[in-house]
Amino acid sequence: MRGSHTGPLMPVPFHQAKPTRFDGPPRVIAAGYQICEGRLIGPNDLFDDPAFDYARERATQLANNLRRQGIFEPHRLPPEEMEYTTLPKVLEKLKDRFKDIGEPKAKAPGTGEGEIHE
């Protein structure tokens, strides 16, 4: 996932371990081994089991929901974890264009102030 996105872990069999989407979901494999008479036997593909089909489907749904949130958190990592990307340089270049708008002031429900009506 290029280290810049978050996502649910997807348990996959070995043959599905190649990620094709840069933003996930991150894939996880499980290799099982046994020792028999001093010899290592395996690997056995522990996630190559239909019992994990629902977990794979759910991970896909959750990843798509995160993706729909846009290019910011929670889909993308927070700024303090993006220091190795170009983000700090871009923010530095744009710093004069940002305005501090202060904290939003809470309004009492039912006062009509600050309420959104559709």
Rosetta blueprint (number, residue, H / E / L):
1 M L
2 R L
3 G L
4 S L
5 H E
6 T L
7 G L
8 P L
9 L L
10 M E
11 P E
12 V L
13 P L
14 F H
15 H H
16 Q H
17 A L
18 K L
19 P L
20 T L
21 R L
22 F L
23 D L
24 G L
25 P L
26 P L
27 R E
28 V E
29 I L
30 A L
31 A E
32 G E
33 Y E
34 Q E
35 I E
36 C E
37 E L
38 G L
39 R E
40 L E
41 I E
42 G E
43 P E
44 N E
45 D E
46 L L
47 F L
48 D L
49 D L
50 P H
51 A H
52 F H
53 D H
54 Y H
55 A H
56 R H
57 E H
58 R H
59 A H
60 T H
61 Q H
62 L H
63 A H
64 N H
65 N H
66 L H
67 R H
68 R H
69 Q L
70 G L
71 I L
72 F L
73 E L
74 P L
75 H L
76 R E
77 L L
78 P L
79 P H
80 E H
81 E H
82 M L
83 E L
84 Y L
85 T L
86 T L
87 L H
88 P H
89 K H
90 V H
91 L H
92 E H
93 K H
94 L H
95 K H
96 D H
97 R H
98 F L
99 K L
100 D L
101 I L
102 G L
103 E L
104 P L
105 K L
106 A L
107 K L
108 A L
109 P L
110 G L
111 T L
112 G L
113 E L
114 G L
115 E L
116 I L
117 H L
118 E L
